[in-house]
Amino acid sequence: MEEMFRVGVISSTHGVRGEVKVFPTTDDPQRFRRLREVTLDTGREQLVMKIQNVKFFKNMVILKFEGYDNINDIECYKGKELWIHRSQAGNLKKDEYFIADLVGMTVTEEDGHVLGTLSDVIQTGANDVYVVKMESGKELLLPAIRQCILKVDVESGQMQVHLLPGLMDL
């Protein structure tokens, strides 16, 4: 299981007072309001950055970090990722999972036949869709619904599925 989750990427500076525009990579950008700090991955080191202020503009999050009061202090962090620890991510409801925990799982049918590896999760309005990379190189799209996803074991990295009629038709 992943211990750190990426929640955003600094895209540019905002103004001259040390604020940055962050492209959120989380499903809930409003989570930035609840965060007190994030970890900035500079490529060489990881810096804990205390959040002083949060604003929203279009699809971006505007962050102000404590101790960074002008554009020159923060400009070098453009393109760098912001991460949070699993404990900051919030609680999951029953049958909810972090995408980072699902990607890489081995996906098997009810009879134990291995279909492939879960390579991506597509978030749609109705339900998520799991992308399974099969050994043949093809991709199988599985709707994340109760009738299809039978069992998810994050600890062992296993997912058991029922293939609904038509899902394997090519």
C-alpha positions, 0 to 999 in steps of 0.5 A, spaced: 500 500 500 502 506 498 503 511 504 504 517 500 499 520 495 500 525 490 495 531 490 497 536 486 503 539 481 505 546 482 504 549 475 506 556 476 507 562 480 501 567 482 503 574 483 509 576 486 508 575 494 510 567 494 503 564 492 503 558 487 498 555 482 497 548 483 494 543 478 490 538 483 491 531 481 486 529 487 479 527 486 477 532 491 481 539 490 477 542 496 481 537 501 486 543 500 482 547 505 483 541 510 490 540 509 495 544 514 501 541 510 504 538 504 510 535 502 514 538 496 518 533 492 524 537 489 527 531 486 533 531 491 529 532 497 522 532 500 520 539 504 514 539 509 511 546 507 506 549 511 500 551 508 498 559 510 492 560 505 488 557 500 484 560 494 481 557 488 481 560 481 478 556 475 480 549 475 487 551 479 488 551 487 492 557 489 497 556 495 501 560 500 506 557 504 509 559 510 516 563 510 515 564 502 513 571 501 516 573 494 516 570 487 523 569 488 523 564 494 518 559 490 519 560 483 524 554 483 518 549 485 515 550 478 513 543 476 514 540 482 509 535 486 505 536 492 504 529 496 500 528 503 501 522 507 495 516 507 493 519 514 491 526 511 487 523 506 481 522 510 477 516 511 474 511 506 467 508 506 465 501 505 467 498 498 471 505 497 479 504 495 484 509 493 486 509 486 494 508 488 492 502 492 488 499 486 493 500 480 498 494 480 493 489 482 492 482 479 485 481 476 482 474 476 476 471 474 472 467 479 475 460 477 482 463 479 484 464 471 488 471 471 486 476 466 491 481 467 493 487 471 489 493 473 493 499 470 488 505 470 482 507 473 477 512 469 473 516 473 466 517 469 460 520 472 456 514 473 461 509 476 469 508 475 471 503 470 477 499 471 482 498 465 486 491 466 492 490 461 491 483 459 497 478 458 495 479 450 497 486 450 489 488 450 486 492 455 479 490 458 474 495 461 471 493 467 465 497 470 466 498 478 459 495 480 457 490 485 455 485 479 462 485 476 467 486 482 466 481 487 472 482 491 478 487 492 484 485 497 488 491 498 493 487 502 494 481 497 494 486 491 488 481 488 481 483 485 476 477 483 471 479 478 465 476 474 465 478 467 458 480 465 456 478 458 459 482 452 465 484 456 470 480 453 467 480 446 472 484 441 
